[in-house]
Amino acid sequence: MAKTRELCKDNRVKIVDLHKAGMGYRTIGKQLGEKATTVGAIIRKWKKLQMTVNHPRSGAPCKISPRGASMIMRKVRDQPRTTRQDLVNDLKRAGTTVSKITISNTLRRHGLKSCRACKVPLLKPAHVQARLKFANYHLDDPEEEWEKVMCSDETKIELFGLNSTCCVWRKKDE
């Protein structure tokens, strides 16, 4: 199992000093409130390298700087329906080339997840009342008047783009 936290420099120095004084792993652990295995790992590292500081971890450095991450978070906070491709394009304009997966990982690291947007009713009660008022007002209009009116069937057709629900970025508890 991986370590969950690192000991501060002072505790590591105390462990080494107590070991030099002739104390055992368990005794040191009980005195400082650490596990014997942790104490043993620190002492073995000290014996091998004569130092207790942590080395830099392996792995690729993060491509998105803290400033870029804050720019992404600000844009998503202001416009939750922003797509990953829009964020990639914004970072590209700022001089950083990243993939959509990197954007997703950054947003997840900051506590956001992608959700489907809630469906909103097309007509609000105010719209229904306005339509009813219009219909009642024109109820007695003659047929010649209605021949001048052109009606459409309100069918939604998208020529370009996807005809699907969009996603929004939300905090995990929203």
Secondary structure, DSSP 8 states (H G I E B T S, - for coil): ---S----HHHHHHHHHHHHTT--HHHHHHHHT--HHHHHHHHHHHHHHS--------S---SS-HHHHHHHHHHHHH-TT--HHHHHHHHHHHT----HHHHHHHHHHTTEEEEE-----SS-HHHHHHHHHHHHHTTT--HHHHHT----------SSS--S--EEEEETT-
